[in-house]
Amino acid sequence: MVFTWERYLKVSDWTSSYRSVDRLLSHLERIGGSWASRSLYCTHLHAFCLNTGKTPDELVCMDNGGLVSLVQSFCDQKYSRNQNPRSANVTMETLKTFFRFNGFKGDKELDVEGYSLRGFFRKRPEYIPTLLEAFRMANVAGSLKNRAIILVLLSTGLRNSTLRAILYGEIKEELDRGLDSIHIKVHRGMKQIVPNACKDGIEYSIFTCPEATEAIRLYVKDRVRKFGEIDGQEPLFIPVPGRLRRRERGCKPLTSREIELIVKEAAKRAGIDEWKAVTPTCLRKTFESVLRSLFVDGSRMDLKTQEIFMGHKLPGSMYFYYNRSNVADLREAYSKLVFTSLDKGRFEASESLRIIAETLGIDFDRLVEGRERDLGSELNSGERLQFLQETVREVVRQFREIAAGRKQPVNTQDLVEKAPLILEAEETLDSNPPAKTLHTAPSKGKHPTNAKTECDLSEFF
């Protein structure tokens, strides 16, 4: 894929037909050859050229005073648009570097005024989902691909760019072997696919949890059914069908924006109020909280291993002496992580019941609001699960009576509105076990009736 700035600046790998741009690329290649840095510097230079209406070679022929005025004006415009001092400073430094390696150094160096950061600056708000919220995001993600993306981000802590650079061939072997945890190797070669992948060139190993592995397996099976066999050099996650031709779709990775939209839409569907503030980086921080948490046996993961799984470089000589090549030991350490919470079992049962409730036309959230209003307090996860069980059980019982001919058929919406809303547990929900007997409160103009049901839903399904 050729970027717009590559065509404009006539860039091919680390060379350019413009001598000024070629000098900049030679400098960047000497100091590490980062493809992300190449993209960053050239993107800013491209925008500056469009703003001034001059080519790079024409710019370096200008006098110092004229360039200072142009660069300062361009950076001021950028700062006034987004009010982000960090972004404006990055633009300024990239342009000063370009001119520095084209003769503007020493006394001729551009004297451009920067922007104060005023301490720690974060323009965009951020919301870190809990583990329970993250799993719920996956369950309502909307497609097998989106579900797999959410669970991989959650269980690996991969950065947006690195996730997009995973090739199918890199995980195919372990996927075919039926392993519960798949090894994902983050390596510098990913930069050839997505320039920002493998940040700082730090290579490391990470794994997927069983839920993520199964989600990937289902997604791959569905993709093969729709588009045919997957080549090993194709990205694991590809753009949505219809946007690109088959050949282009298989070779083109997702964009950063597409991943962000998938995460935000999942957060919105999961009922997170601050869904606009949830990003792929937020799920990376959720994964970090899992790394910091206790194992099942009460112990904790070694701090160095935690940093390795996050893709961080260990300070000093520790990075070189840490054995990162022993995949078996790293897999064993990862397998001790707990990707569940105390409410996970209740959560899974609640999600299953919610699907049944939605099928029956029950607005459970509205029922919960009414229940909490009556009690004067919020329901915890156990109480919500019990109330959902009672609601679904009562509606199913009435449907069974209609099917058996003991009750006249009624409007479904009328049944949903009347039956669930009049449920009231015989015992309180605070600390007592689930009530065995449920009584219906009197509706308008009718005498109260009693209904006794068993707590076990298995007799209905």
Secondary structure as UniProt FT lines:
FT   HELIX           4..8
FT   TURN            9..10
FT   STRAND          11..12
FT   TURN            13..14
FT   STRAND          15..16
FT   HELIX           19..30
FT   TURN            31..32
FT   HELIX           35..52
FT   HELIX           56..59
FT   TURN            60..61
FT   HELIX           64..82
FT   HELIX           85..100
FT   TURN            101..103
FT   HELIX           106..108
FT   HELIX           131..139
FT   HELIX           144..156
FT   HELIX           160..164
FT   HELIX           168..170
FT   HELIX           172..176
FT   TURN            177..178
FT   STRAND          183..186
FT   HELIX           188..192
FT   TURN            195..196
FT   HELIX           199..201
FT   STRAND          204..207
FT   HELIX           210..227
FT   TURN            232..233
FT   TURN            241..242
FT   HELIX           246..251
FT   HELIX           256..269
FT   TURN            270..271
FT   TURN            273..274
FT   HELIX           275..277
FT   HELIX           280..292
FT   TURN            296..297
FT   HELIX           303..309
FT   TURN            310..311
FT   TURN            316..317
FT   HELIX           318..321
FT   HELIX           327..335
FT   TURN            342..343
FT   HELIX           344..359
FT   TURN            360..361
FT   HELIX           364..375
FT   HELIX           381..403
FT   TURN            404..405
FT   HELIX           412..418
FT   HELIX           420..422
FT   STRAND          423..425
FT   STRAND          437..440
FT   TURN            444..445
FT   STRAND          450..452
FT   HELIX           457..459
//
